[in-house]
Amino acid sequence: MSLNNKLTLFLDLSLDPLRFPKNMTSFTESLRALWSRETSQDLPYHYVPSRAVAIVMLVIFGTATILHVAQALRYRLHWLIYTVCLCGLVQLVAWGFRLGSSYQPSQQALFQLQISLLILAPTPLISTITITLEHLMERLGAMGLRPKWYTISFVVLDSAAALTQAVGADMAAGASGNKRIEDIGTKVVVGGIAVQIITAVLLCAIVLGYARYGTIIKPGLLLHGMALSLVFLIIRAISRIIAFSQGWHGKLLANQSYFCLMDATMMILALYTLLAVHPGQHLPKARLIPCFVQTNHPREAVHNLTQPPQYSPTSETDVKRAGKVALTTVDV
């Protein structure tokens, strides 16, 4: 029964005293049952999206995006525009579609657009972390692979996971009641989320492993902030895999509070964590001095700083200045 038909039924019952039930409690329960059936079966969200929540999220994600753009321009890190800033923009557009859905909750196109964007949103954020790690390794020494291969590997893995989820979600959302297609789409989504969790956990382990050297080369604040953002993304992914494991019509997917807490809140925390420990504030602003010898291991890189410089200072002041520059170039 459509929403218009139910409203018509309500008006008919209200205007016709012969059909109006004598027991007001049973009438109220009947209306609740009708409305519950609308939200659980007829609507693609399984509920009517909250307009107030959508507006609040638009303000929060809009503010985060503007601040990230301002920081990227301030520190001239233009690669942040198409990574973390893009993540905020995708979240902003997705919540714009959810705001539209609060006016038209039965509109299937709005539902599919917002769910696809929310699935893709974490990928630029993970790219931000991998590229930041690459820049750190280029300055302080890599571990194992060349720095660029960390970025290529994790961006490809996470992009594949996100696209897999988007395809699965599109299959399930467009199944039009076909249980078999819905189940296949849901399983594809769960598989994509599982790959995303593995990718994020591996990246987090590498970031924390590199942070072990923080007591010497002092990149600890930035690296731990990156790891914390990844933890928020991992929590979000785990909550999604739990929700989708119940099926496309499961209770958790039909729970708006669960979505806001475990999806939107985790993305907010991840975005604002990277604002608090912004790469522009912590990445070295100057190249290493000539006495620094390029190496593939952070401990060796720091050891090289203790070696005599490859030039002869003319005074004691020059010696102190050289030592201060050597320390500040690795203080990230």
Buried (B, 14 or more C-beta within 10 A) or exposed (E): EEBEEBEEBBEEBEEEEEEEEEEEEEBEEBBEEBEEEBBEEBBBBBBBBBBEBBEBBBEBBBBBBEBBBEBBBEBEBEBBBBBBBBBBBBBBBBBBBBBBBBEEBBBBEBBBBBBBBBBBBBBBBBBBBBBBBBBBBBBBBBBEEEBBEBBEBBBEBBBBBBBBBBBBBBBBBBBEEEEEBBBBBBBBBBBBBBBBBBBBBBBBEBBBEBBEBBEBBBBBBBBBBBBBBBBBBBBBBBBBBBBBBEBBBBEBBBBBEBBBEBBBBBBBBBBBBBBEBBBBBBBBEEEBBEBBEEBBBBEEBBEBBEEEBEEEEEEEEEEEEBBEEBEEBBEB
